[in-house]
């Protein structure tokens, strides 16, 4: 499984219940396909770097947005699930933009199954050899 970060920008006028429902749908899709949702973070409403255009105008006739709500979802899943999550986000009209990144953390080096290329495991093996020789 790959550790992904999904950063999405939603309309600042999006209702809380709609966004909560979307996060539940995404989380359910990930978990049902054998993935793990590590965290969901709401970064709040912020000024956008430039004016974003929505696919469709909303009920008030707004199509251009200068503020947006930023949300991050961190999860482990296979690439097929990531594409399905992207499909869900692309179909939702509350989401202006979304980006998937392969997130990295320090534990990725420790979880490496190739022991010869992992510097931490090599250091422990050298230490064991020194202690075994004494």
TORKOL-4160 file (C-alpha; in steps of 0.2 Angstrom, whole numbers, padded with zeros to 4 digits, m for minus):
134
<pt num="1" X="0000" Y="0000" Z="0000"/>
<pt num="2" X="0005" Y="0018" Z="m0003"/>
<pt num="3" X="0004" Y="0032" Z="0009"/>
<pt num="4" X="m0006" Y="0046" Z="0000"/>
<pt num="5" X="m0011" Y="0064" Z="0005"/>
<pt num="6" X="m0026" Y="0071" Z="m0004"/>
<pt num="7" X="m0027" Y="0090" Z="m0003"/>
<pt num="8" X="m0044" Y="0097" Z="m0009"/>
<pt num="9" X="m0051" Y="0114" Z="m0011"/>
<pt num="10" X="m0069" Y="0116" Z="m0008"/>
<pt num="11" X="m0081" Y="0131" Z="m0011"/>
<pt num="12" X="m0081" Y="0142" Z="0005"/>
<pt num="13" X="m0100" Y="0142" Z="0003"/>
<pt num="14" X="m0101" Y="0123" Z="0004"/>
<pt num="15" X="m0112" Y="0117" Z="0019"/>
<pt num="16" X="m0104" Y="0107" Z="0033"/>
<pt num="17" X="m0116" Y="0092" Z="0031"/>
<pt num="18" X="m0111" Y="0090" Z="0012"/>
<pt num="19" X="m0093" Y="0090" Z="0016"/>
<pt num="20" X="m0095" Y="0078" Z="0031"/>
<pt num="21" X="m0105" Y="0067" Z="0019"/>
<pt num="22" X="m0091" Y="0068" Z="0006"/>
<pt num="23" X="m0077" Y="0064" Z="0019"/>
<pt num="24" X="m0088" Y="0049" Z="0025"/>
<pt num="25" X="m0090" Y="0042" Z="0007"/>
<pt num="26" X="m0071" Y="0044" Z="0003"/>
<pt num="27" X="m0067" Y="0035" Z="0020"/>
<pt num="28" X="m0079" Y="0021" Z="0017"/>
<pt num="29" X="m0072" Y="0018" Z="m0001"/>
<pt num="30" X="m0054" Y="0018" Z="0006"/>
<pt num="31" X="m0058" Y="0006" Z="0020"/>
<pt num="32" X="m0069" Y="m0006" Z="0010"/>
<pt num="33" X="m0055" Y="m0008" Z="m0002"/>
<pt num="34" X="m0043" Y="m0013" Z="0011"/>
<pt num="35" X="m0035" Y="0004" Z="0015"/>
<pt num="36" X="m0032" Y="0014" Z="0031"/>
<pt num="37" X="m0038" Y="0032" Z="0034"/>
<pt num="38" X="m0024" Y="0040" Z="0045"/>
<pt num="39" X="m0032" Y="0057" Z="0047"/>
<pt num="40" X="m0043" Y="0070" Z="0040"/>
<pt num="41" X="m0038" Y="0088" Z="0043"/>
<pt num="42" X="m0049" Y="0104" Z="0040"/>
<pt num="43" X="m0037" Y="0119" Z="0037"/>
<pt num="44" X="m0051" Y="0131" Z="0036"/>
<pt num="45" X="m0056" Y="0145" Z="0024"/>
<pt num="46" X="m0042" Y="0154" Z="0016"/>
<pt num="47" X="m0038" Y="0166" Z="0002"/>
<pt num="48" X="m0035" Y="0157" Z="m0014"/>
<pt num="49" X="m0019" Y="0162" Z="m0024"/>
<pt num="50" X="m0030" Y="0167" Z="m0039"/>
<pt num="51" X="m0048" Y="0166" Z="m0043"/>
<pt num="52" X="m0055" Y="0148" Z="m0045"/>
<pt num="53" X="m0069" Y="0144" Z="m0057"/>
<pt num="54" X="m0082" Y="0131" Z="m0052"/>
<pt num="55" X="m0089" Y="0119" Z="m0065"/>
<pt num="56" X="m0106" Y="0125" Z="m0063"/>
<pt num="57" X="m0114" Y="0141" Z="m0055"/>
<pt num="58" X="m0122" Y="0138" Z="m0038"/>
<pt num="59" X="m0140" Y="0143" Z="m0033"/>
<pt num="60" X="m0134" Y="0161" Z="m0030"/>
<pt num="61" X="m0126" Y="0162" Z="m0047"/>
<pt num="62" X="m0108" Y="0162" Z="m0040"/>
<pt num="63" X="m0096" Y="0153" Z="m0052"/>
<pt num="64" X="m0079" Y="0162" Z="m0047"/>
<pt num="65" X="m0072" Y="0160" Z="m0030"/>
<pt num="66" X="m0058" Y="0170" Z="m0021"/>
<pt num="67" X="m0059" Y="0160" Z="m0005"/>
<pt num="68" X="m0059" Y="0141" Z="m0002"/>
<pt num="69" X="m0059" Y="0128" Z="0012"/>
<pt num="70" X="m0044" Y="0117" Z="0012"/>
<pt num="71" X="m0045" Y="0099" Z="0018"/>
<pt num="72" X="m0032" Y="0086" Z="0019"/>
<pt num="73" X="m0035" Y="0067" Z="0019"/>
<pt num="74" X="m0020" Y="0055" Z="0024"/>
<pt num="75" X="m0023" Y="0037" Z="0019"/>
<pt num="76" X="m0014" Y="0021" Z="0014"/>
<pt num="77" X="m0022" Y="0012" Z="m0001"/>
<pt num="78" X="m0017" Y="0004" Z="m0017"/>
<pt num="79" X="m0016" Y="0015" Z="m0033"/>
<pt num="80" X="m0033" Y="0009" Z="m0040"/>
<pt num="81" X="m0042" Y="0015" Z="m0024"/>
<pt num="82" X="m0033" Y="0032" Z="m0026"/>
<pt num="83" X="m0040" Y="0034" Z="m0044"/>
<pt num="84" X="m0058" Y="0029" Z="m0037"/>
<pt num="85" X="m0056" Y="0043" Z="m0024"/>
<pt num="86" X="m0051" Y="0055" Z="m0037"/>
<pt num="87" X="m0066" Y="0050" Z="m0047"/>
<pt num="88" X="m0078" Y="0054" Z="m0032"/>
<pt num="89" X="m0070" Y="0071" Z="m0030"/>
<pt num="90" X="m0071" Y="0075" Z="m0048"/>
<pt num="91" X="m0089" Y="0072" Z="m0048"/>
<pt num="92" X="m0093" Y="0082" Z="m0033"/>
<pt num="93" X="m0098" Y="0100" Z="m0037"/>
<pt num="94" X="m0093" Y="0107" Z="m0020"/>
<pt num="95" X="m0074" Y="0103" Z="m0024"/>
<pt num="96" X="m0065" Y="0116" Z="m0034"/>
<pt num="97" X="m0048" Y="0107" Z="m0035"/>
<pt num="98" X="m0040" Y="0091" Z="m0028"/>
<pt num="99" X="m0022" Y="0085" Z="m0028"/>
<pt num="100" X="m0015" Y="0068" Z="m0023"/>
<pt num="101" X="0003" Y="0067" Z="m0017"/>
<pt num="102" X="0013" Y="0052" Z="m0011"/>
<pt num="103" X="0016" Y="0057" Z="0007"/>
<pt num="104" X="0033" Y="0053" Z="0015"/>
<pt num="105" X="0037" Y="0050" Z="0033"/>
<pt num="106" X="0052" Y="0045" Z="0043"/>
<pt num="107" X="0045" Y="0027" Z="0046"/>
<pt num="108" X="0045" Y="0023" Z="0027"/>
<pt num="109" X="0064" Y="0021" Z="0029"/>
<pt num="110" X="0061" Y="0009" Z="0044"/>
<pt num="111" X="0048" Y="m0001" Z="0035"/>
<pt num="112" X="0059" Y="m0005" Z="0020"/>
<pt num="113" X="0059" Y="m0024" Z="0017"/>
<pt num="114" X="0076" Y="m0023" Z="0008"/>
<pt num="115" X="0087" Y="m0025" Z="0023"/>
<pt num="116" X="0103" Y="m0022" Z="0013"/>
<pt num="117" X="0097" Y="m0005" Z="0008"/>
<pt num="118" X="0090" Y="0001" Z="0025"/>
<pt num="119" X="0103" Y="0011" Z="0034"/>
<pt num="120" X="0094" Y="0009" Z="0051"/>
<pt num="121" X="0094" Y="m0010" Z="0050"/>
<pt num="122" X="0112" Y="m0011" Z="0044"/>
<pt num="123" X="0117" Y="m0001" Z="0059"/>
<pt num="124" X="0108" Y="m0013" Z="0071"/>
<pt num="125" X="0116" Y="m0028" Z="0062"/>
<pt num="126" X="0134" Y="m0020" Z="0064"/>
<pt num="127" X="0130" Y="m0017" Z="0082"/>
<pt num="128" X="0125" Y="m0035" Z="0084"/>
<pt num="129" X="0140" Y="m0042" Z="0076"/>
<pt num="130" X="0151" Y="m0031" Z="0087"/>
<pt num="131" X="0142" Y="m0037" Z="0103"/>
<pt num="132" X="0143" Y="m0055" Z="0097"/>
<pt num="133" X="0162" Y="m0054" Z="0093"/>
<pt num="134" X="0165" Y="m0048" Z="0111"/>
